Every structure is written in C-alpha cells, then in structure tokens.
Amino acid sequence: MYIFELNYPGTWLELENDEVKFEIEGMLRSLEGVITEAAISLSMFEASQRQRNDPREEWKRDAELRQQIDEEVRSEVGDDYYHDFEKYGLISERRLRVKKAELGILPRSYLHKIPFIHAHTFVYAVDSFGKYLDELKAYEDIPDEVSQCVDEFNRLLPSVRKIRNSALHIEDRSRGYGPPWEKKQGKKMEVQGFLGLSNLEGNLLCYTIDDGSYQKVEISVDVLNILVQLANHLLASFQWKGPARIEPSY
C-alpha cells in the first residue's frame, strides 16, 4: 500500500475572512482525501495486475467441481438424467455457480473488470485534485503559488480531464459523439485511428476523447507523487498558526 506524506506547516490558516478561511481549510482537507483515494486505488490496481491465476489449476478445479455436482444430480434423479439431459445440465450449471460463489470464486468477467475499476477510481481522484486547484485559484488574495500549481498540474497531466469526461460520457463516445454542443447538432467526431474506450495498455488507461484523438493517462506512483508534491507546495504557500502536523495520521 502506498503511504504518502503531507506536511501541514500549522493547524489553522491565518486569513482575515473567517468564512473564506473555513472554506479553504475544507478544500485542503478534500485535497488530502482525493490523494488518499488515489493512493489506495493505485495500490489495489497494481495488486490486481499482479494477480494471475494458473489456467491449468482453474480447469482442474472446475472439472472436479462439475463432476461432483453432476454425480449429485444423477443420484437424485436417476435415469431421468439421461432422458432430459439439457434440463438437468442446466440444474447442474446453476448448482456449480452457487458452489463457486460459496467458495469465493469470481466469474472471469468480474476478474477482468477489477483492474479497470481501480484505474478509473485513480483517474477520477487525479481529476478531482485538479478541480480543487481550479477552485482555490478563483479566491482573491490567494498565494501566487496556487496558480503555479494549477499550471504545473495541467502541464504534467494534460489528458486527465478529457479522459475522465469520456469515461463519464462513454454512452456518447461509443456512438461517436464528442462535446455536448456538437451532439445537439448531430455532429460526430472525426475519430483519429480507431474508437477506443476504457482500454488498459499495461498501466495506461486509454480513451478516445471528445476531439476524436486517442489519449492515455498513466496509473502509476509517478502520477501519485505529482499530486503529493503539488499539495505540499500548496500547503507551504499559506500562512498558518498552531502546531505543524503530518498527514495521513495513524
């Protein structure tokens, strides 16, 4: 599990406007929350990528379970099993599914989707981080470093927002639609190469975005470190009072 470190120079912000102070403190806590989501989802993504079952062992296990259940059904119904094989074959299949569920054996389609789920959670967290930076930048009398963090985020992770938007609007992308205003006009994208949606290429989550291009974002500790470094730079840019602390706490 990836454990990051955020350094808070103090406990409370030193800002004259109490309402703004509480808002910004809340947003900084939320930034920490999305970094936590990114760290956990990255750890789970990599764990799911490392998990590889032995196909021969799976085939052997399934064959043994199927044989056991078929014998149980035959012993219950006798010769009728052979007179209506399709009926009892379906009964055996249902019992096999129940038995596998009891043993904690997941369907192949579930196992296939697990890394995709963690990859999307990671990308959503990274995108949320960028949105919080944008909102912080909108405040008056905010440190100049906030704008620097926004610029650096956009420079280092230029495709995150577009990929996240395509993931959220996959029903439009799958039909070839790009931005919502073009969809309203019935205009479709000019897809560059091929239409790719929710593809994993190693540790890259890939989507055709709203301009028709095929873009990738890395699910990696390098991206997580970008968030942590920007967050620490951001925290250090404010004036604080009270004891310094390190998060996440144990």
C-alpha positions as CSV (number, residue, x, y, z in Angstrom):
1,M,0.0,0.0,0.0
2,Y,1.3,3.4,-1.0
3,I,1.5,5.8,2.1
4,F,2.1,9.4,1.1
5,E,3.2,12.3,3.4
6,L,1.6,15.7,3.5
7,N,3.2,18.4,5.6
8,Y,0.9,20.9,7.2
9,P,3.0,23.9,8.5
10,G,0.4,24.6,11.1
11,T,-3.1,23.7,12.3
12,W,-5.2,26.6,11.1
13,L,-4.9,29.1,8.3
14,E,-4.1,32.7,9.0
15,L,-6.8,34.5,7.0
16,E,-8.8,37.6,8.0
17,N,-12.1,36.4,6.5
18,D,-13.4,33.5,8.7
19,E,-15.8,32.2,6.0
20,V,-13.1,32.1,3.4
21,K,-10.7,30.5,5.9
22,F,-13.1,27.7,6.7
23,E,-13.8,27.1,3.0
24,I,-10.2,26.9,2.1
25,E,-9.4,24.7,5.1
26,G,-12.2,22.4,4.0
27,M,-10.9,22.3,0.4
28,L,-7.4,21.4,1.6
29,R,-8.8,18.5,3.6
30,S,-10.6,17.4,0.5
31,L,-7.4,17.6,-1.5
32,E,-5.9,15.2,1.1
33,G,-9.0,13.0,0.7
34,V,-8.6,12.6,-3.1
35,I,-4.9,11.9,-2.7
36,T,-5.9,9.1,-0.3
37,E,-8.3,7.7,-2.9
38,A,-5.5,7.9,-5.5
39,A,-3.0,6.1,-3.2
40,I,-5.5,3.3,-2.3
41,S,-6.8,2.8,-5.8
42,L,-3.2,2.7,-7.2
43,S,-2.2,0.1,-4.7
44,M,-5.3,-2.0,-5.5
45,F,-4.8,-1.6,-9.2
46,E,-1.2,-2.9,-9.0
47,A,-2.2,-5.8,-6.8
48,S,-4.9,-6.8,-9.3
49,Q,-2.5,-6.6,-12.1
50,R,-0.1,-8.9,-10.3
51,Q,-2.7,-11.5,-9.6
52,R,-2.5,-14.2,-12.2
53,N,-4.3,-17.5,-11.8
54,D,-2.9,-20.7,-13.3
55,P,-5.3,-21.7,-16.1
56,R,-4.4,-25.4,-15.7
57,E,-5.3,-25.3,-12.0
58,E,-8.5,-23.5,-12.7
59,W,-9.5,-26.1,-15.3
60,K,-8.7,-28.9,-13.0
61,R,-10.7,-27.3,-10.1
62,D,-13.7,-26.6,-12.3
63,A,-13.7,-30.2,-13.7
64,E,-13.6,-31.7,-10.2
65,L,-16.5,-29.4,-9.0
66,R,-18.5,-30.1,-12.1
67,Q,-18.0,-33.9,-11.8
68,Q,-19.0,-33.8,-8.2
69,I,-22.2,-31.8,-8.8
70,D,-23.2,-33.9,-11.9
71,E,-22.9,-37.0,-9.8
72,E,-25.1,-35.5,-7.1
73,V,-27.8,-34.6,-9.6
74,R,-27.7,-38.0,-11.3
75,S,-28.1,-39.7,-7.9
76,E,-31.1,-37.6,-7.2
77,V,-33.0,-38.1,-10.5
78,G,-31.8,-41.5,-11.6
79,D,-32.2,-42.5,-15.3
80,D,-34.3,-39.5,-16.0
81,Y,-31.0,-37.5,-16.1
82,Y,-30.2,-39.1,-19.4
83,H,-33.7,-38.7,-20.8
84,D,-33.7,-34.9,-20.3
85,F,-30.0,-34.0,-20.3
86,E,-30.5,-30.3,-21.2
87,K,-32.8,-29.8,-18.2
88,Y,-30.5,-31.4,-15.7
89,G,-27.4,-30.0,-17.3
90,L,-28.9,-26.5,-16.5
91,I,-29.6,-27.6,-13.0
92,S,-26.0,-28.8,-12.6
93,E,-24.7,-25.5,-14.0
94,R,-26.8,-23.5,-11.5
95,R,-25.5,-25.6,-8.6
96,L,-22.0,-25.1,-9.9
97,R,-22.4,-21.4,-9.9
98,V,-23.7,-21.4,-6.3
99,K,-20.9,-23.6,-5.2
100,K,-18.3,-21.3,-6.8
101,A,-19.9,-18.3,-5.1
102,E,-19.7,-20.1,-1.8
103,L,-16.0,-20.8,-2.3
104,G,-15.4,-17.2,-3.3
105,I,-14.6,-18.0,-6.9
106,L,-15.4,-14.9,-9.1
107,P,-16.6,-15.1,-12.7
108,R,-13.9,-14.3,-15.3
109,S,-15.8,-11.2,-16.3
110,Y,-15.5,-9.9,-12.7
111,L,-11.8,-10.7,-12.5
112,H,-11.2,-8.9,-15.8
113,K,-13.0,-5.7,-14.7
114,I,-11.3,-5.3,-11.3
115,P,-8.2,-3.5,-12.6
116,F,-10.3,-1.3,-14.8
117,I,-12.4,-0.2,-11.8
118,H,-9.3,0.7,-9.8
119,A,-7.8,2.5,-12.8
120,H,-10.9,4.6,-13.2
121,T,-11.0,5.4,-9.5
122,F,-7.4,6.6,-9.7
123,V,-8.1,8.9,-12.7
124,Y,-11.3,10.3,-11.1
125,A,-9.2,11.2,-8.0
126,V,-6.5,12.8,-10.0
127,D,-9.1,14.8,-11.9
128,S,-10.8,15.9,-8.7
129,F,-7.4,17.1,-7.4
130,G,-7.2,19.4,-10.5
131,K,-10.7,20.7,-10.0
132,Y,-9.9,21.6,-6.4
133,L,-6.9,23.5,-7.5
134,D,-9.0,25.4,-10.0
135,E,-11.5,26.4,-7.3
136,L,-8.7,27.5,-4.9
137,K,-7.2,29.7,-7.7
138,A,-10.5,31.6,-8.0
139,Y,-10.2,33.1,-4.5
140,E,-9.0,36.6,-4.1
141,D,-5.7,37.3,-2.3
142,I,-4.6,33.7,-2.7
143,P,-0.9,33.0,-2.8
144,D,0.7,33.1,-6.3
145,E,1.9,29.5,-5.8
146,V,-1.7,28.3,-6.2
147,S,-1.7,29.4,-9.9
148,Q,1.7,27.8,-10.3
149,C,0.3,24.5,-9.0
150,V,-2.6,24.8,-11.5
151,D,-0.3,25.4,-14.4
152,E,2.0,22.6,-13.3
153,F,-0.9,20.2,-13.0
154,N,-2.2,21.0,-16.4
155,R,1.3,20.8,-17.9
156,L,2.2,17.4,-16.4
157,L,-1.3,15.8,-16.7
158,P,-2.9,17.4,-19.8
159,S,-5.1,14.5,-20.8
160,V,-6.6,13.6,-17.4
161,R,-9.7,15.8,-17.6
162,K,-10.6,14.8,-21.2
163,I,-10.2,11.1,-20.4
164,R,-12.3,11.5,-17.2
165,N,-15.0,13.3,-19.3
166,S,-15.0,10.5,-21.9
167,A,-15.3,7.9,-19.1
168,L,-18.3,9.7,-17.7
169,H,-19.9,10.1,-21.1
170,I,-19.0,6.8,-22.6
171,E,-22.6,6.4,-23.9
172,D,-21.9,9.4,-26.2
173,R,-18.3,8.4,-27.1
174,S,-19.4,4.9,-28.0
175,R,-21.8,6.4,-30.6
176,G,-19.1,8.7,-32.0
177,Y,-20.2,11.9,-30.3
178,G,-17.8,14.5,-28.8
179,P,-18.7,17.7,-26.9
180,P,-22.4,18.0,-25.9
181,W,-22.9,21.1,-28.1
182,E,-21.8,19.1,-31.2
183,K,-24.0,16.1,-30.1
184,K,-27.0,18.5,-30.0
185,Q,-26.2,19.4,-33.6
186,G,-26.0,15.8,-34.6
187,K,-22.3,16.2,-35.5
188,K,-20.0,13.3,-34.8
189,M,-16.3,13.2,-34.1
190,E,-13.6,12.7,-36.7
191,V,-12.0,9.7,-35.0
192,Q,-8.3,9.5,-35.4
193,G,-7.3,5.9,-36.0
194,F,-9.9,3.9,-34.0
195,L,-12.5,4.4,-31.4
196,G,-11.0,3.2,-28.1
197,L,-13.0,3.2,-24.9
198,S,-11.8,2.1,-21.5
199,N,-8.7,0.3,-22.7
200,L,-5.9,-0.8,-20.5
201,E,-2.4,-0.9,-22.1
202,G,-0.2,-2.1,-19.2
203,N,-0.6,0.7,-16.6
204,L,-2.2,3.2,-19.1
205,L,-5.9,3.9,-19.1
206,C,-6.8,4.9,-22.7
207,Y,-9.8,6.6,-24.2
208,T,-10.8,8.4,-27.4
209,I,-11.6,11.9,-26.1
210,D,-14.1,14.5,-27.5
211,D,-11.8,15.7,-30.3
212,G,-11.5,12.2,-31.7
213,S,-7.9,11.6,-30.6
214,Y,-6.8,8.6,-28.6
215,Q,-5.3,9.6,-25.3
216,K,-3.6,7.8,-22.4
217,V,-3.1,8.5,-18.7
218,E,-0.7,6.6,-16.5
219,I,-1.8,4.8,-13.4
220,S,1.4,5.0,-11.5
221,V,3.3,6.1,-8.4
222,D,4.8,8.9,-10.6
223,V,1.4,10.5,-11.0
224,L,0.6,10.0,-7.3
225,N,3.9,11.7,-6.5
226,I,2.9,14.7,-8.7
227,L,-0.2,15.2,-6.5
228,V,1.7,14.9,-3.3
229,Q,4.4,17.3,-4.4
230,L,1.8,19.9,-5.6
231,A,-0.2,19.5,-2.4
232,N,2.9,20.1,-0.2
233,H,3.9,23.1,-2.3
234,L,0.4,24.4,-1.9
235,L,0.3,23.9,1.8
236,A,3.6,25.6,2.3
237,S,2.4,28.7,0.4
238,F,-0.2,29.6,3.0
239,Q,0.4,31.3,6.4
240,W,-0.5,29.0,9.3
241,K,-0.8,29.1,13.0
242,G,-0.7,26.3,15.6
243,P,1.4,23.1,15.7
244,A,2.7,21.6,12.5
245,R,1.4,18.1,11.6
246,I,1.9,15.3,9.1
247,E,-0.9,13.5,7.4
248,P,-2.3,10.9,7.0
249,S,-2.3,10.2,10.7
250,Y,-2.0,6.8,12.3
